[in-house]
Amino acid sequence: MQKIGDITTTADPQGEFTDGNVAQGVSPTILPAAWFTTVQRELIAVLTDAGLKPDKSDDSQVSKAIQKMLSEGIDKAVVPASLTKAGITKLSNETNSDDETTAATPKSVTDALTGAKGVNLGDVMTVGARYPANGSKCTTFMSNYTPHLSAAKGSAKPALEISNQGNKDAVAALLLHREGDFATYFGLDTDNALAIGGFSLDGKRYRLYHEGFTGGLARMSEGVGWRKDENTGFIIQCGQTVTRGINEDANIWQSFNVPFHEGVWAISLTPYWPGRNAWDKSYDYGPLLGGYNNDGFNWNKQSFGTVRYDWDCGMHWLAIGK
């Protein structure tokens, strides 16, 4: 690009514009057409390099051209890094990614090192190791701490430990998983106080017991006057009722504490005399079972002699079903 001093002799010694000094005989700089042409060519060259055509109604084309060339230049210069090409690398906190275009952060390195504590890079793993055995098709766990199973209590550290990390709401389970829906879980559940082991197969839970277990042999749910074996669906429930002045022909409806779903298997009724243990004529009767369904049953008093209906009397009942 030409300076004004390259075109006219009226420029200052540095080749720049001057206002002149008449008293000292210095003429002001003359602005010839050649210099304006030079400036115009330079500006047009900026538009041309940016791929823009001059627009007489747009006075911001030079700025737009510069921005366009800068943006395109950045896109060409800033490219993702790869194994064969240098470039910009995105940071990642992942510790199990197979991405070859991102770089690990100090956090991901720390997490990976924390997860690798106890690793033995030999053919087998030490106690607490979490790394596959080198050069083999299986992972080997070796322990030299727990001498036998009787010593494997909560404080013992065997070759492999599955822990809930002290979270009482979490199970401690080992998962065997084929691709898809095929999975089997072995472990301790959250509702067994660490007394029972078990496994889950095909969406169902099964329990395993050891010879020292003294708890119940079924998973139970219960409420007031009833108990249900959740493994079999069997329900056993009981109750009592007291009446006064009911004759032999009057049926009394007794509801079950919880309804049966599949049917009633058996109902047993026995007399009940509040405050008395001895038999006498005043209580000479027995409860008689009438019709029943899954929600309850009818019963009445069957006398065997003289019955005083003004006495409080009733019956105990026991029902079994599913």
C-alpha positions in Angstrom: 0.0 0.0 0.0 1.3 3.4 -0.9 1.7 6.2 1.6 0.8 9.7 0.6 4.6 10.5 0.5 4.9 8.0 -2.3 2.6 10.0 -4.5 3.3 13.7 -3.7 6.3 15.7 -2.6 4.1 17.8 -0.3 4.1 15.2 2.4 6.3 15.6 5.5 9.7 13.8 5.8 8.0 10.7 7.2 5.7 10.4 4.1 2.6 11.5 6.1 0.1 14.3 5.8 1.0 17.9 6.9 -1.1 21.0 7.3 1.9 23.1 6.1 3.3 26.4 7.6 3.0 29.4 5.3 5.3 31.6 7.4 8.1 29.0 7.1 7.4 28.3 3.5 6.0 24.7 4.1 3.1 23.8 1.8 0.2 21.7 3.0 -0.1 18.2 1.6 -1.8 18.0 -1.8 -4.4 15.1 -2.0 -4.1 13.8 -5.6 -6.6 11.3 -7.1 -3.9 8.6 -7.3 -3.7 8.3 -3.5 -7.5 8.0 -3.1 -7.4 5.3 -5.8 -4.8 3.4 -3.8 -6.9 3.5 -0.7 -10.0 2.4 -2.6 -8.1 -0.5 -4.2 -7.0 -1.7 -0.8 -10.5 -1.6 0.6 -11.9 -3.4 -2.5 -9.2 -6.1 -2.1 -10.5 -6.8 1.5 -14.0 -7.4 0.1 -12.8 -9.5 -2.7 -10.7 -11.8 -0.5 -13.8 -12.2 1.7 -15.9 -13.1 -1.3 -18.1 -10.0 -1.0 -19.2 -7.8 -3.9 -19.2 -4.0 -3.3 -22.6 -2.6 -2.3 -22.9 1.2 -2.6 -25.7 1.2 0.0 -23.7 -0.7 2.7 -21.0 1.3 4.5 -20.1 -1.6 6.8 -18.8 -4.1 4.2 -15.1 -3.8 5.2 -16.1 -4.7 8.8 -18.2 -7.6 7.6 -15.4 -8.8 5.3 -12.9 -8.8 8.2 -15.3 -10.7 10.5 -16.0 -13.3 7.8 -12.4 -14.0 7.1 -11.5 -14.2 10.8 -14.4 -16.7 11.4 -13.4 -18.9 8.4 -9.8 -18.8 9.4 -10.6 -19.9 13.0 -12.7 -22.8 11.7 -9.7 -23.9 9.5 -7.1 -23.5 12.2 -9.1 -24.9 15.1 -9.8 -28.6 14.4 -10.4 -31.5 16.8 -7.4 -33.4 17.8 -7.0 -37.1 16.9 -4.4 -39.8 17.1 -2.8 -38.5 13.8 -3.5 -34.8 13.9 -2.9 -32.0 16.4 -5.8 -29.8 17.3 -8.2 -28.6 20.0 -9.0 -31.3 22.6 -12.2 -31.4 24.6 -11.8 -32.2 28.3 -13.7 -35.1 30.0 -14.2 -36.4 33.6 -15.1 -39.9 32.3 -13.1 -42.8 33.6 -14.6 -45.5 31.4 -14.8 -43.8 28.0 -13.3 -45.2 24.8 -13.4 -41.8 23.1 -10.0 -41.0 21.4 -10.7 -37.3 20.8 -11.1 -36.1 24.4 -8.5 -35.6 27.1 -8.7 -36.6 30.8 -9.0 -34.0 33.5 -7.1 -34.2 36.8 -10.4 -35.3 38.4 -10.9 -38.3 36.0 -7.3 -39.3 36.6 -7.8 -39.2 40.4 -11.0 -41.2 40.1 -9.3 -43.8 38.0 -6.4 -44.1 40.4 -8.8 -44.4 43.3 -10.6 -47.2 41.6 -7.4 -49.0 40.9 -6.2 -49.2 44.5 -5.1 -52.7 45.4 -4.4 -53.7 41.8 -1.7 -56.2 41.2 -0.5 -56.0 37.6 0.7 -59.6 37.6 -1.2 -62.7 36.5 -3.5 -62.8 39.5 -5.0 -60.2 41.7 -4.4 -59.4 45.4 -7.1 -59.0 48.0 -9.1 -55.9 47.1 -7.9 -55.8 43.5 -10.3 -54.8 40.7 -8.4 -55.5 37.6 -8.7 -58.5 35.1 -5.9 -61.0 35.2 -3.3 -60.4 32.5 -2.9 -62.9 29.7 -5.9 -65.1 30.7 -9.5 -65.4 29.9 -10.7 -65.1 33.5 -10.2 -62.9 36.5 -8.5 -64.6 39.4 -9.0 -63.6 43.0 -6.5 -64.9 45.6 -6.8 -64.5 49.4 -4.4 -65.3 52.1 -6.3 -63.7 54.9 -9.5 -65.7 55.7 -8.5 -69.2 56.8 -11.9 -70.8 56.5 -15.6 -69.9 56.1 -16.2 -69.9 59.8 -13.9 -66.9 60.1 -15.7 -65.0 57.3 -17.5 -62.6 59.5 -18.2 -58.9 59.0 -14.7 -57.9 59.8 -12.9 -60.5 57.6 -11.7 -59.5 54.2 -11.9 -62.4 51.7 -10.7 -62.3 48.1 -14.0 -60.9 46.9 -16.3 -58.6 48.8 -19.7 -57.3 47.8 -20.7 -54.5 50.1 -23.6 -52.0 50.5 -21.0 -49.5 52.0 -23.0 -49.2 55.2 -26.2 -48.1 53.5 -29.1 -50.0 55.2 -31.4 -49.2 52.3 -29.2 -50.9 49.7 -28.7 -54.6 49.0 -25.3 -56.3 48.8 -25.7 -58.3 45.6 -23.5 -59.9 42.9 -25.0 -59.8 39.4 -24.5 -62.5 36.8 -25.8 -61.0 33.5 -26.0 -62.2 29.9 -26.9 -59.6 27.3 -30.7 -59.0 27.4 -33.0 -59.9 30.2 -31.1 -62.9 31.6 -29.8 -62.0 35.0 -29.3 -63.7 38.3 -28.5 -61.9 41.6 -26.8 -63.4 44.6 -26.7 -61.4 47.8 -28.2 -60.2 51.0 -31.5 -58.3 50.9 -32.4 -55.2 53.0 -35.1 -56.9 55.1 -33.3 -59.8 56.6 -30.9 -58.2 59.1 -28.0 -59.9 57.4 -29.2 -63.3 58.5 -30.4 -64.7 55.2 -28.8 -65.0 51.8 -30.7 -65.5 48.5 -30.9 -65.1 44.8 -33.2 -63.6 42.2 -34.0 -65.5 39.0 -36.4 -64.6 36.2 -37.8 -61.7 38.2 -38.5 -63.8 41.3 -36.7 -63.8 44.7 -35.6 -67.0 46.4 -34.0 -67.5 49.8 -31.0 -69.6 50.8 -30.6 -70.6 54.5 -27.7 -71.9 56.4 -27.8 -74.5 59.2 -27.4 -71.9 61.9 -30.3 -69.8 60.9 -33.1 -69.8 63.5 -35.5 -67.3 62.0 -38.7 -67.9 60.1 -38.5 -70.0 56.9 -40.7 -67.8 54.9 -41.1 -64.2 53.9 -44.1 -63.1 56.0 -46.4 -60.1 56.1 -48.7 -59.6 58.9 -51.2 -57.3 60.7 -53.7 -57.4 63.5 -55.1 -60.9 63.7 -53.6 -62.2 60.5 -50.4 -63.4 58.9 -49.5 -64.2 55.3 -46.7 -66.4 53.8 -45.6 -64.3 50.8 -43.8 -67.3 49.2 -46.9 -69.5 49.2 -49.8 -67.1 49.5 -51.2 -68.9 52.6 -53.1 -66.7 55.1 -54.0 -67.7 58.6 -56.1 -65.4 60.7 -58.2 -65.5 63.9 -60.4 -63.4 66.2 -63.2 -63.5 68.7 -66.6 -62.0 69.2 -69.0 -61.5 72.1 -72.8 -61.3 71.8 -75.8 -61.1 74.2 -79.4 -62.2 73.7 -79.0 -63.8 70.3 -81.4 -66.8 69.7 -80.5 -69.9 67.8 -82.0 -68.8 64.5 -80.3 -65.5 64.3 -77.3 -65.5 62.0 -74.4 -63.2 62.9 -72.0 -62.0 60.2 -68.3 -62.0 61.0 -65.8 -60.3 58.6 -62.3 -61.7 58.2 -59.5 -59.4 59.3 -58.2 -59.5 55.7 -60.1 -61.0 52.7 -58.9 -64.2 51.1 -58.2 -64.0 47.4 -58.3 -67.6 46.1 -60.6 -69.2 48.7 -61.2 -70.3 52.3 -59.8 -73.7 53.2 -61.0 -74.2 56.7 -62.9 -72.3 59.5 -62.9 -73.4 63.1 -65.3 -72.0 65.8 -65.0 -72.6 69.6 -67.2 -71.2 72.4 -66.1 -68.1 74.3 -67.4 -67.0 77.7 -65.9 -63.8 79.0 -64.7 -64.1 82.6 -65.6 -67.8 83.0 -63.6 -71.0 82.5 -66.1 -73.5 83.9 -69.0 -75.1 82.0 -72.5 -74.7 83.3 -76.1 -74.7 82.0 -76.0 -70.9 81.6 -73.4 -71.4 78.8 -74.6 -74.7 77.4 -74.3 -73.9 73.7 -71.8 -74.1 70.8 -71.2 -71.7 67.8 -72.5 -73.1 64.6 -70.9 -72.1 61.2 -73.2 -70.9 58.4 -72.5 -69.7 54.9 -69.1 -68.1 54.1 -67.1 -66.4 51.3 -63.7 -64.8 50.9 -64.8 -61.8 53.0 -66.3 -63.5 56.1 -68.9 -66.0 57.4 -72.3 -66.4 59.2 -72.6 -68.1 62.5 -75.3 -68.7 65.2 -75.7 -70.2 68.7 -76.6 -73.9 68.8 -77.9 -74.8 72.3 -77.5 -78.1 74.0 -79.8 -77.3 76.9 -81.0 -74.2 78.7 -79.2 -71.2 77.4 -79.3 -67.8 79.2 -79.3 -65.2 76.5 -78.7 -62.4 78.9 -75.1 -63.6 79.5 -72.3 -62.3 77.4 -71.1 -65.1 75.3 -69.4 -65.6 71.9 -66.9 -67.6 70.1 -63.2 -67.8 68.9 -62.6 -68.3 65.2 -59.7 -69.5 63.2 -59.6 -69.4 59.3 -57.0 -70.6 56.8 -56.9 -70.0 53.1 -55.2 -68.2 50.2 
